[in-house]
Amino acid sequence: MTGHVLAAETTIEVGEHSEWHLFGLTLHADTILGTLFAAAIVVGLGLFVRAKITSGVPNGAQLFYEAVTKFLRDQVESSIGVRTAPFLVPLSITLFVFILACNWIVALPLHHYLPPPTADVNLVYPLALLVFFWRQVSGARAHGGAGRQLVHIAQGHNSALAPLWFIEEITGVISHSLRLFGNILAGGVMIGLLALIPAYITWAPTAAWKLFDLFIGAVQAFIFAFLTIIYFAQSMEDRSEGAH
Protein backbone atom coordinates (compact mmCIF):
# COMPACT_ATOMS: atom_id res chain seq x y z
CA MET A 1 0.00 0.00 0.00
CA THR A 2 2.82 2.39 0.91
CA GLY A 3 4.53 1.64 -2.37
CA HIS A 4 1.40 2.58 -4.31
CA VAL A 5 1.06 5.87 -2.40
CA LEU A 6 4.74 6.72 -2.99
CA ALA A 7 4.39 5.93 -6.69
CA ALA A 8 1.35 8.19 -6.92
CA GLU A 9 3.16 11.01 -5.15
CA THR A 10 6.19 10.79 -7.44
CA THR A 11 4.22 10.71 -10.68
CA ILE A 12 5.03 13.62 -12.95
CA GLU A 13 2.41 14.45 -15.53
CA VAL A 14 3.88 15.52 -18.88
CA GLY A 15 1.75 17.38 -21.38
CA GLU A 16 -1.16 17.86 -18.97
CA HIS A 17 -3.04 21.14 -19.35
CA SER A 18 -5.97 22.82 -17.67
CA GLU A 19 -8.78 22.86 -20.21
CA TRP A 20 -11.69 24.96 -21.33
CA HIS A 21 -14.49 23.39 -23.35
CA LEU A 22 -16.25 25.71 -25.77
CA PHE A 23 -18.56 24.80 -28.66
CA GLY A 24 -17.21 21.26 -28.72
CA LEU A 25 -13.59 22.43 -28.76
CA THR A 26 -11.01 21.64 -26.10
CA LEU A 27 -8.78 24.63 -25.37
CA HIS A 28 -5.63 24.59 -23.27
CA ALA A 29 -6.42 27.32 -20.77
CA ASP A 30 -2.90 27.61 -19.36
CA THR A 31 -1.39 27.97 -22.83
CA ILE A 32 -3.88 30.67 -23.80
CA LEU A 33 -3.39 32.59 -20.57
CA GLY A 34 0.40 32.25 -20.79
CA THR A 35 0.39 33.48 -24.38
CA LEU A 36 -1.76 36.49 -23.48
CA PHE A 37 0.48 37.22 -20.50
CA ALA A 38 3.63 37.11 -22.67
CA ALA A 39 1.97 39.26 -25.35
CA ALA A 40 0.99 41.81 -22.69
CA ILE A 41 4.62 41.94 -21.51
CA VAL A 42 5.85 42.55 -25.08
CA VAL A 43 3.30 45.30 -25.71
CA GLY A 44 3.83 46.83 -22.29
CA LEU A 45 7.62 46.92 -22.65
CA GLY A 46 7.31 48.39 -26.13
CA LEU A 47 5.03 51.19 -24.93
CA PHE A 48 7.27 51.82 -21.92
CA VAL A 49 10.39 52.11 -24.09
CA ARG A 50 8.57 54.39 -26.52
CA ALA A 51 7.46 56.66 -23.69
CA LYS A 52 10.87 56.74 -22.00
CA ILE A 53 13.14 56.73 -25.05
CA THR A 54 15.93 59.25 -24.86
CA SER A 55 19.07 60.24 -26.72
CA GLY A 56 20.80 60.64 -23.37
CA VAL A 57 21.47 57.90 -20.83
CA PRO A 58 19.04 55.08 -21.73
CA ASN A 59 17.17 53.01 -19.18
CA GLY A 60 17.51 49.25 -18.93
CA ALA A 61 14.55 48.45 -21.17
CA GLN A 62 15.82 50.79 -23.90
CA LEU A 63 19.29 49.25 -23.70
CA PHE A 64 17.76 45.79 -24.05
CA TYR A 65 15.75 46.71 -27.15
CA GLU A 66 18.65 48.58 -28.71
CA ALA A 67 20.98 45.62 -28.18
CA VAL A 68 18.45 43.13 -29.60
CA THR A 69 17.63 45.40 -32.55
CA LYS A 70 21.27 45.98 -33.47
CA PHE A 71 22.18 42.31 -33.20
CA LEU A 72 19.24 41.01 -35.26
CA ARG A 73 19.55 43.83 -37.79
CA ASP A 74 23.19 42.84 -38.33
CA GLN A 75 22.07 39.22 -38.86
CA VAL A 76 19.51 40.29 -41.46
CA GLU A 77 22.06 42.52 -43.21
CA SER A 78 24.67 39.76 -43.42
CA SER A 79 22.15 37.10 -44.52
CA ILE A 80 20.04 38.88 -47.14
CA GLY A 81 20.31 42.65 -46.71
CA VAL A 82 17.96 44.97 -44.85
CA ARG A 83 16.96 46.72 -48.09
CA THR A 84 15.92 43.40 -49.60
CA ALA A 85 13.72 42.42 -46.65
CA PRO A 86 13.15 45.45 -44.38
CA PHE A 87 10.19 43.74 -42.68
CA LEU A 88 12.45 40.95 -41.43
CA VAL A 89 14.05 43.15 -38.75
CA PRO A 90 10.80 43.93 -36.83
CA LEU A 91 9.57 40.36 -37.42
CA SER A 92 12.68 38.75 -35.93
CA ILE A 93 12.72 41.21 -33.01
CA THR A 94 9.05 40.55 -32.22
CA LEU A 95 9.53 36.77 -32.38
CA PHE A 96 12.60 36.93 -30.15
CA VAL A 97 11.03 39.13 -27.46
CA PHE A 98 7.70 37.27 -27.50
CA ILE A 99 9.29 33.82 -27.28
CA LEU A 100 11.68 35.06 -24.60
CA ALA A 101 8.72 36.31 -22.54
CA CYS A 102 6.96 32.96 -23.02
CA ASN A 103 10.05 30.99 -21.99
CA TRP A 104 10.82 33.14 -18.95
CA ILE A 105 7.42 32.51 -17.40
CA VAL A 106 9.21 29.52 -15.88
CA ALA A 107 10.86 31.93 -13.40
CA LEU A 108 7.51 32.88 -11.89
CA PRO A 109 6.36 31.16 -8.68
CA LEU A 110 3.11 30.29 -10.50
CA HIS A 111 4.95 27.93 -12.87
CA HIS A 112 2.82 24.91 -11.93
CA TYR A 113 -0.36 26.83 -12.77
CA LEU A 114 0.97 28.92 -15.66
CA PRO A 115 3.70 26.93 -17.46
CA PRO A 116 5.57 28.41 -20.43
CA PRO A 117 3.17 28.33 -23.42
CA THR A 118 6.10 27.37 -25.66
CA ALA A 119 6.03 23.99 -23.90
CA ASP A 120 2.81 23.32 -25.83
CA VAL A 121 2.90 22.35 -29.52
CA ASN A 122 -0.33 24.29 -30.01
CA LEU A 123 1.72 27.49 -29.84
CA VAL A 124 5.02 26.51 -31.46
CA TYR A 125 3.41 24.94 -34.54
CA PRO A 126 1.48 28.13 -35.46
CA LEU A 127 4.64 30.21 -34.95
CA ALA A 128 6.60 27.95 -37.30
CA LEU A 129 3.74 27.90 -39.83
CA LEU A 130 3.54 31.70 -39.71
CA VAL A 131 7.22 31.87 -40.66
CA PHE A 132 6.81 29.16 -43.33
CA PHE A 133 3.91 30.79 -45.21
CA TRP A 134 5.26 34.32 -44.84
CA ARG A 135 8.63 33.36 -46.28
CA GLN A 136 7.02 31.52 -49.18
CA VAL A 137 4.95 34.60 -50.01
CA SER A 138 8.05 36.79 -49.71
CA GLY A 139 9.98 34.39 -51.92
CA ALA A 140 7.22 34.42 -54.52
CA ARG A 141 7.26 38.23 -54.57
CA ALA A 142 11.05 38.29 -54.83
CA HIS A 143 11.11 35.84 -57.73
CA GLY A 144 8.08 37.10 -59.62
CA GLY A 145 5.32 34.66 -58.76
CA ALA A 146 4.37 31.42 -57.01
CA GLY A 147 5.45 29.31 -59.99
CA ARG A 148 8.94 30.75 -59.97
CA GLN A 149 9.12 30.24 -56.21
CA LEU A 150 8.44 26.53 -56.75
CA VAL A 151 11.23 26.45 -59.33
CA HIS A 152 13.47 28.26 -56.86
CA ILE A 153 12.79 25.57 -54.22
CA ALA A 154 13.28 22.75 -56.73
CA GLN A 155 16.62 24.12 -57.88
CA GLY A 156 18.12 24.21 -54.39
CA HIS A 157 21.85 24.09 -54.94
CA ASN A 158 21.51 21.03 -57.16
CA SER A 159 18.40 20.55 -59.31
CA ALA A 160 18.92 16.77 -59.37
CA LEU A 161 17.94 16.72 -55.69
CA ALA A 162 14.67 18.62 -56.19
CA PRO A 163 12.49 16.14 -54.21
CA LEU A 164 14.80 16.50 -51.23
CA TRP A 165 14.50 20.29 -51.32
CA PHE A 166 10.70 20.06 -51.11
CA ILE A 167 10.96 17.58 -48.22
CA GLU A 168 13.37 19.95 -46.50
CA GLU A 169 10.81 22.76 -46.72
CA ILE A 170 8.26 20.64 -44.83
CA THR A 171 10.63 19.15 -42.27
CA GLY A 172 11.97 22.65 -41.63
CA VAL A 173 8.60 23.59 -40.11
CA ILE A 174 8.73 20.57 -37.79
CA SER A 175 12.31 21.10 -36.66
CA HIS A 176 11.80 24.86 -36.27
CA SER A 177 8.92 24.29 -33.86
CA LEU A 178 9.89 21.09 -32.03
CA ARG A 179 13.39 22.33 -31.18
CA LEU A 180 11.81 25.12 -29.14
CA PHE A 181 9.06 22.91 -27.73
CA GLY A 182 11.38 20.09 -26.65
CA ASN A 183 13.86 22.28 -24.81
CA ILE A 184 11.22 24.25 -22.90
CA LEU A 185 9.18 21.14 -22.04
CA ALA A 186 12.32 19.41 -20.75
CA GLY A 187 12.98 22.36 -18.45
CA GLY A 188 9.50 22.02 -16.97
CA VAL A 189 9.99 18.30 -16.42
CA MET A 190 13.27 18.97 -14.59
CA ILE A 191 11.57 21.46 -12.27
CA GLY A 192 8.90 18.83 -11.61
CA LEU A 193 11.61 16.32 -10.70
CA LEU A 194 13.33 18.80 -8.40
CA ALA A 195 10.03 19.38 -6.63
CA LEU A 196 10.23 15.76 -5.41
CA ILE A 197 13.28 16.62 -3.31
CA PRO A 198 12.47 17.27 0.38
CA ALA A 199 11.25 20.83 0.89
CA TYR A 200 14.07 21.89 3.23
CA ILE A 201 16.72 21.45 0.49
CA THR A 202 14.72 21.77 -2.73
CA TRP A 203 15.08 25.58 -2.91
CA ALA A 204 18.80 25.44 -3.78
CA PRO A 205 18.71 23.09 -6.81
CA THR A 206 15.43 24.61 -7.98
CA ALA A 207 16.87 28.13 -7.93
CA ALA A 208 20.01 26.95 -9.75
CA TRP A 209 17.98 25.15 -12.39
CA LYS A 210 15.66 28.12 -12.92
CA LEU A 211 18.69 30.32 -13.62
CA PHE A 212 19.89 27.74 -16.14
CA ASP A 213 16.36 27.57 -17.56
CA LEU A 214 16.40 31.35 -18.10
CA PHE A 215 19.63 30.95 -20.06
CA ILE A 216 18.18 28.13 -22.16
CA GLY A 217 15.02 30.17 -22.74
CA ALA A 218 17.07 33.08 -24.07
CA VAL A 219 19.15 30.79 -26.30
CA GLN A 220 16.06 29.10 -27.75
CA ALA A 221 14.37 32.45 -28.42
CA PHE A 222 17.49 33.59 -30.27
CA ILE A 223 17.72 30.34 -32.26
CA PHE A 224 14.08 30.62 -33.37
CA ALA A 225 14.57 34.24 -34.49
CA PHE A 226 17.93 33.48 -36.14
CA LEU A 227 16.53 30.49 -38.06
CA THR A 228 13.64 32.69 -39.20
CA ILE A 229 16.18 35.06 -40.77
CA ILE A 230 18.04 32.15 -42.39
CA TYR A 231 14.81 30.64 -43.80
CA PHE A 232 13.75 33.96 -45.31
CA ALA A 233 17.20 34.41 -46.83
CA GLN A 234 17.00 30.96 -48.42
CA SER A 235 13.52 31.64 -49.82
CA MET A 236 14.41 35.06 -51.24
CA GLU A 237 18.00 34.56 -52.38
CA ASP A 238 18.91 34.81 -56.05
CA ARG A 239 20.12 31.43 -57.36
CA SER A 240 20.27 32.38 -61.00
CA GLU A 241 23.52 31.81 -62.85
CA GLY A 242 26.02 34.57 -62.33
CA ALA A 243 24.30 35.90 -59.22
CA HIS A 244 26.56 36.94 -56.37
Secondary structure as UniProt FT lines:
FT   HELIX           2..9
FT   STRAND          19..22
FT   TURN            23..24
FT   STRAND          25..28
FT   HELIX           29..52
FT   HELIX           60..79
FT   TURN            82..84
FT   TURN            86..87
FT   HELIX           88..103
FT   HELIX           104..107
FT   TURN            109..113
FT   HELIX           117..119
FT   HELIX           121..143
FT   HELIX           146..155
FT   TURN            156..157
FT   HELIX           159..161
FT   HELIX           162..194
FT   TURN            195..196
FT   HELIX           199..236
FT   TURN            241..242
//
